[in-house]
Amino acid sequence: MEFKNRLVCLRKELGLTQEEFAEKIGYTRTAVSAWEIGRNEPSNADTIKIADFFGVTTDYLLGKSDIRNPEDLIPKSQFDYLKETEGLTSEEILNALKFYKEMKKSITTNNK
């Protein structure tokens, strides 16, 4: 599916008219219409702005991927864990896991 089709589908999913969508992203209805019929293509910066508005990747918007957002594929708790460990060394991550396991064991033991 190409950009113009993805744009129409995403806009309609939100129940927006071309005019409403254009207003929300700061463009004219004419510009949105031209994108949707394939007469014009948005710039790279505009494509990024549109993808951000819909919460999808530019690859999805451009039809290069069927995955709207890779973060949606990772279970939330696992994603949160990955974000929390960002920037830590392997040793620091292992120490954090060891601490977590000790705390979990302590809580389990105290609840018995």
Stockholm file with secondary structure:
# STOCKHOLM 1.0

chainA/1-112         MEFKNRLVCLRKELGLTQEEFAEKIGYTRTAVSAWEIGRNEPSNADTIKIADFFGVTTDYLLGKSDIRNPEDLIPKSQFDYLKETEGLTSEEILNALKFYKEMKKSITTNNK
#=GR chainA/1-112 SS CCHHHHHHHHHHHTTCCHHHHHHHHTCCHHHHHHHHHTSSCCCHHHHHHHHHHHTCCHHHHTTSCSCSCGGGGSCHHHHHHHHHHTTCCHHHHHHHHHHHHHHHHHHHHHTC
#=GC SS_cons         CCHHHHHHHHHHHTTCCHHHHHHHHTCCHHHHHHHHHTSSCCCHHHHHHHHHHHTCCHHHHTTSCSCSCGGGGSCHHHHHHHHHHTTCCHHHHHHHHHHHHHHHHHHHHHTC
//
